[in-house]
């Protein structure tokens, strides 16, 4: 399905389109049990968890992360 399939969507303002997207996303998230997770994603999460468990000290604190982000601006 494309926006052009529903002409009313094309007529919406940007803020209305954003609200529509938010509503659509919420409707998907409320029924996430039917959303399959690819095996590759599960494997990547397992890999990252093992890396963290092996070296938990290598993670940044929230403050360090925010400082790095601010330094890039």
DSSP file (Angstrom, degrees, kcal/mol; ACC not computed):
  #  RESIDUE AA STRUCTURE BP1 BP2  ACC     N-H-->O    O-->H-N    N-H-->O    O-->H-N    TCO  KAPPA ALPHA  PHI   PSI    X-CA   Y-CA   Z-CA
    1    1 A X              0   0    0      0, 0.0     2,-0.3     0, 0.0     3,-0.0   0.000 360.0 360.0 360.0 141.5    0.0    0.0    0.0
    2    2 A X    >   -     0   0    0      1,-0.1     3,-1.8     0, 0.0     4,-0.5  -0.866 360.0-110.1-126.7 159.9    1.2    3.5   -0.9
    3    3 A X  G >  S+     0   0    0     -2,-0.3     3,-1.6     1,-0.3     7,-0.4   0.866 118.0  62.1 -56.2 -37.3    0.1    7.0    0.1
    4    4 A X  G 3  S+     0   0    0      1,-0.3     3,-0.3     5,-0.1    -1,-0.3   0.709  92.1  66.3 -65.1 -18.1   -1.1    7.5   -3.4
    5    5 A X  G <  S+     0   0    0     -3,-1.8     2,-0.5     1,-0.3    -1,-0.3   0.728 106.5  42.2 -72.9 -21.3   -3.6    4.6   -2.8
    6    6 A X  S X> S-     0   0    0     -3,-1.6     3,-1.8    -4,-0.5     4,-0.8  -0.825  72.0-170.8-126.3  90.5   -5.4    6.7   -0.2
    7    7 A X  H 3> S+     0   0    0     -2,-0.5     4,-0.9    -3,-0.3     3,-0.2   0.768  80.6  68.3 -56.1 -28.5   -5.7   10.3   -1.6
    8    8 A X  H 3> S+     0   0    0      1,-0.2     4,-0.5     2,-0.2     3,-0.4   0.844  94.5  57.3 -61.4 -32.2   -6.9   11.6    1.7
    9    9 A X  H X4 S+     0   0    0     -3,-1.8     3,-1.5    -6,-0.3    -1,-0.2   0.912 100.6  55.8 -65.7 -41.2   -3.5   11.0    3.3
   10   10 A X  H 3< S+     0   0    0     -4,-0.8    -1,-0.2    -7,-0.4    -2,-0.2   0.774 103.4  57.2 -61.3 -25.2   -1.8   13.2    0.7
   11   11 A X  H 3< S+     0   0    0     -4,-0.9    -1,-0.3    -3,-0.4    -2,-0.2   0.612  86.5 102.5 -81.7 -13.1   -4.1   16.0    1.7
   12   12 A X  S << S-     0   0    0     -3,-1.5     2,-0.1    -4,-0.5    -3,-0.0  -0.333  76.0-114.0 -71.3 152.0   -3.0   15.9    5.4
   13   13 A X     >  -     0   0    0      1,-0.1     4,-2.6    -2,-0.0     5,-0.2  -0.320  34.1-101.8 -73.6 167.6   -0.6   18.5    6.8
   14   14 A X  H  > S+     0   0    0      1,-0.2     4,-2.5     2,-0.2     5,-0.2   0.923 124.0  49.9 -57.9 -45.7    2.8   17.3    8.0
   15   15 A X  H  > S+     0   0    0      1,-0.2     4,-2.0     2,-0.2    -1,-0.2   0.885 111.0  49.4 -64.7 -36.6    1.7   17.3   11.6
   16   16 A X  H  > S+     0   0    0      2,-0.2     4,-2.2     1,-0.2    -1,-0.2   0.898 110.3  50.8 -67.5 -39.3   -1.4   15.3   10.8
   17   17 A X  H  X S+     0   0    0     -4,-2.6     4,-2.6     2,-0.2    -2,-0.2   0.898 109.2  51.5 -63.5 -40.1    0.7   12.8    8.9
   18   18 A X  H  X S+     0   0    0     -4,-2.5     4,-2.5     2,-0.2    -1,-0.2   0.908 109.4  49.6 -63.8 -41.0    3.0   12.5   11.8
   19   19 A X  H  X S+     0   0    0     -4,-2.0     4,-2.5     2,-0.2    -1,-0.2   0.895 110.7  50.8 -63.8 -39.1    0.1   11.8   14.1
   20   20 A X  H  X S+     0   0    0     -4,-2.2     4,-2.7     2,-0.2    -2,-0.2   0.922 110.1  49.1 -63.2 -44.5   -1.2    9.2   11.7
   21   21 A X  H  X S+     0   0    0     -4,-2.6     4,-2.9     2,-0.2    -2,-0.2   0.915 110.8  51.0 -61.3 -42.7    2.2    7.5   11.6
   22   22 A X  H  X S+     0   0    0     -4,-2.5     4,-2.6     2,-0.2    -2,-0.2   0.920 110.9  48.0 -60.8 -44.4    2.3    7.5   15.4
   23   23 A X  H  X S+     0   0    0     -4,-2.5     4,-2.1     2,-0.2    -2,-0.2   0.911 112.3  49.3 -63.2 -42.2   -1.2    6.0   15.6
   24   24 A X  H  X S+     0   0    0     -4,-2.7     4,-1.9     2,-0.2    -2,-0.2   0.934 111.8  48.6 -61.8 -45.5   -0.2    3.3   13.1
   25   25 A X  H  X S+     0   0    0     -4,-2.9     4,-2.9     1,-0.2    -2,-0.2   0.916 110.2  51.4 -62.1 -42.9    3.0    2.5   15.0
   26   26 A X  H  X S+     0   0    0     -4,-2.6     4,-2.1     1,-0.2    -1,-0.2   0.885 108.1  52.1 -61.5 -38.4    1.1    2.3   18.3
   27   27 A X  H  < S+     0   0    0     -4,-2.1     4,-0.4     2,-0.2    -1,-0.2   0.859 112.3  45.9 -68.0 -33.2   -1.4   -0.1   16.7
   28   28 A X  H >< S+     0   0    0     -4,-1.9     3,-1.2     1,-0.2    -2,-0.2   0.931 113.0  49.5 -70.2 -46.6    1.5   -2.3   15.5
   29   29 A X  H >< S+     0   0    0     -4,-2.9     3,-1.3     1,-0.3    -2,-0.2   0.815 102.0  62.2 -64.6 -31.0    3.3   -2.2   18.9
   30   30 A X  T 3< S+     0   0    0     -4,-2.1    -1,-0.3     1,-0.3    -2,-0.2   0.705 113.1  36.7 -69.8 -17.1    0.1   -3.1   20.8
   31   31 A X  T X  S+     0   0    0     -3,-1.2     3,-1.7    -4,-0.4    -1,-0.3  -0.219  73.8 138.4-124.8  42.2    0.1   -6.4   19.0
   32   32 A X  G X   +     0   0    0     -3,-1.3     3,-1.7     1,-0.3    -1,-0.1   0.655  55.7  79.8 -65.0 -16.2    3.8   -7.1   18.8
   33   33 A X  G 3  S+     0   0    0      1,-0.3    -1,-0.3    -3,-0.1    -4,-0.1   0.777  92.9  50.8 -63.6 -24.3    3.3  -10.7   19.7
   34   34 A X  G <  S+     0   0    0     -3,-1.7     2,-0.8     2,-0.1    -1,-0.3   0.431  88.7  96.8 -91.0   0.7    2.4  -11.3   16.0
   35   35 A X  S <  S-     0   0    0     -3,-1.7     2,-0.1    -4,-0.1    -3,-0.0  -0.811  73.5-137.0 -93.9 112.0    5.4   -9.6   14.7
   36   36 A X        -     0   0    0     -2,-0.8     2,-0.6     1,-0.1    -2,-0.1  -0.394   6.2-143.0 -71.4 144.0    8.2  -12.1   14.0
   37   37 A X        -     0   0    0     -2,-0.1     5,-0.1     2,-0.0    -1,-0.1  -0.931  25.2-119.9-104.6 120.6   11.7  -11.4   15.0
   38   38 A X    >>  -     0   0    0     -2,-0.6     4,-1.7     1,-0.1     3,-0.8  -0.251  15.9-123.2 -60.2 146.4   14.3  -12.6   12.4
   39   39 A X  H 3> S+     0   0    0      1,-0.3     4,-2.6     2,-0.2     5,-0.2   0.862 111.5  60.7 -57.2 -37.4   16.7  -15.2   13.7
   40   40 A X  H 3> S+     0   0    0      1,-0.2     4,-1.9     2,-0.2    -1,-0.3   0.855 103.7  50.2 -61.3 -34.3   19.6  -12.9   12.6
   41   41 A X  H <> S+     0   0    0     -3,-0.8     4,-2.4     2,-0.2    -1,-0.2   0.910 109.8  49.8 -69.5 -42.3   18.3  -10.2   15.0
   42   42 A X  H  X S+     0   0    0     -4,-1.7     4,-2.3     1,-0.2    -2,-0.2   0.912 111.1  49.9 -61.1 -42.2   18.1  -12.7   17.9
   43   43 A X  H  X S+     0   0    0     -4,-2.6     4,-2.4     2,-0.2    -1,-0.2   0.890 109.9  50.9 -64.4 -39.5   21.7  -13.8   17.1
   44   44 A X  H  X S+     0   0    0     -4,-1.9     4,-2.5     2,-0.2    -2,-0.2   0.909 110.1  49.3 -65.5 -41.5   22.9  -10.2   17.1
   45   45 A X  H  X S+     0   0    0     -4,-2.4     4,-2.4     2,-0.2    -2,-0.2   0.909 111.2  49.8 -63.1 -41.3   21.3   -9.6   20.5
   46   46 A X  H  X S+     0   0    0     -4,-2.3     4,-2.4     2,-0.2    -2,-0.2   0.911 110.7  50.3 -61.8 -42.4   22.9  -12.7   21.9
   47   47 A X  H  X S+     0   0    0     -4,-2.4     4,-2.2     1,-0.2    -2,-0.2   0.918 111.9  47.1 -62.3 -44.1   26.3  -11.6   20.5
   48   48 A X  H  X S+     0   0    0     -4,-2.5     4,-2.3     2,-0.2    -1,-0.2   0.883 110.6  51.9 -67.2 -38.0   26.0   -8.2   22.1
   49   49 A X  H  X S+     0   0    0     -4,-2.4     4,-2.8     2,-0.2    -1,-0.2   0.920 109.8  49.3 -63.9 -43.1   24.8   -9.6   25.4
   50   50 A X  H  X S+     0   0    0     -4,-2.4     4,-2.1     2,-0.2    -2,-0.2   0.902 110.5  50.9 -62.3 -41.0   27.9  -11.9   25.5
   51   51 A X  H  X S+     0   0    0     -4,-2.2     4,-1.9     2,-0.2    -1,-0.2   0.913 112.0  47.2 -61.9 -42.3   30.2   -9.0   24.7
   52   52 A X  H  < S+     0   0    0     -4,-2.3    -2,-0.2     1,-0.2    -1,-0.2   0.934 111.5  49.7 -64.7 -45.8   28.7   -7.0   27.5
   53   53 A X  H  < S+     0   0    0     -4,-2.8     3,-0.4     1,-0.2    -1,-0.2   0.841 112.9  48.3 -63.3 -32.3   28.9   -9.8   30.0
   54   54 A X  H  < S+     0   0    0     -4,-2.1    -1,-0.2     1,-0.2    -2,-0.2   0.838 132.6  13.6 -75.5 -33.5   32.6  -10.4   29.0
   55   55 A X    ><  +     0   0    0     -4,-1.9     3,-1.5    -5,-0.2    -1,-0.2  -0.504  66.2 160.2-142.8  68.4   33.5   -6.6   29.3
   56   56 A X  G >  S+     0   0    0     -3,-0.4     3,-1.2     1,-0.3    -1,-0.1   0.756  71.8  67.7 -66.1 -22.0   30.8   -4.6   31.1
   57   57 A X  G 3  S+     0   0    0      1,-0.2    -1,-0.3    -5,-0.1    -5,-0.1   0.597  83.9  72.6 -73.5 -10.2   33.2   -1.8   31.9
   58   58 A X  G <  S+     0   0    0     -3,-1.5    -1,-0.2    -6,-0.2    -2,-0.1   0.527  76.6  99.9 -83.7  -4.7   33.5   -0.8   28.2
   59   59 A X  S <  S-     0   0    0     -3,-1.2     2,-0.3    -4,-0.2    -3,-0.0  -0.463  73.8-120.5 -79.4 153.8   30.0    0.7   28.1
   60   60 A X        -     0   0    0     -2,-0.1     2,-0.1     1,-0.1    -1,-0.1  -0.677  20.6-123.4 -89.9 146.3   29.5    4.4   28.4
   61   61 A X     >  -     0   0    0     -2,-0.3     4,-2.4     1,-0.1     5,-0.2  -0.400  32.9-104.6 -75.1 166.7   27.4    5.9   31.1
   62   62 A X  H  > S+     0   0    0      1,-0.2     4,-2.6     2,-0.2     5,-0.2   0.897 123.5  52.0 -59.6 -40.2   24.5    8.1   30.0
   63   63 A X  H  > S+     0   0    0      2,-0.2     4,-2.3     1,-0.2    -1,-0.2   0.898 109.3  49.0 -65.0 -41.0   26.5   11.2   31.0
   64   64 A X  H  > S+     0   0    0      2,-0.2     4,-2.2     1,-0.2    -2,-0.2   0.915 112.1  48.9 -64.5 -42.5   29.5   10.1   28.9
   65   65 A X  H  X S+     0   0    0     -4,-2.4     4,-2.3     2,-0.2    -2,-0.2   0.934 111.6  48.4 -62.4 -46.5   27.3    9.4   25.9
   66   66 A X  H  X S+     0   0    0     -4,-2.6     4,-2.6     1,-0.2    -1,-0.2   0.884 110.1  52.9 -62.3 -38.3   25.5   12.8   26.2
   67   67 A X  H  X S+     0   0    0     -4,-2.3     4,-2.1     2,-0.2    -1,-0.2   0.907 109.2  48.5 -63.6 -41.3   28.9   14.5   26.5
   68   68 A X  H  X S+     0   0    0     -4,-2.2     4,-1.0     2,-0.2    -2,-0.2   0.896 112.0  49.6 -65.0 -39.9   30.2   12.8   23.3
   69   69 A X  H >X S+     0   0    0     -4,-2.3     3,-0.7     1,-0.2     4,-0.6   0.935 111.7  47.9 -64.6 -45.6   27.0   13.8   21.5
   70   70 A X  H >< S+     0   0    0     -4,-2.6     3,-1.0     1,-0.2    -2,-0.2   0.870 106.7  57.9 -63.4 -36.7   27.3   17.4   22.6
   71   71 A X  H 3< S+     0   0    0     -4,-2.1    -1,-0.2     1,-0.2    -2,-0.2   0.768 101.5  56.5 -66.2 -24.5   31.0   17.5   21.6
   72   72 A X  H <<        0   0    0     -4,-1.0    -1,-0.2    -3,-0.7    -2,-0.2   0.675 360.0 360.0 -79.5 -17.7   30.0   16.5   18.0
   73   73 A X    <<        0   0    0     -3,-1.0    -1,-0.2    -4,-0.6    -2,-0.1   0.497 360.0 360.0 -74.2 360.0   27.7   19.5   17.7
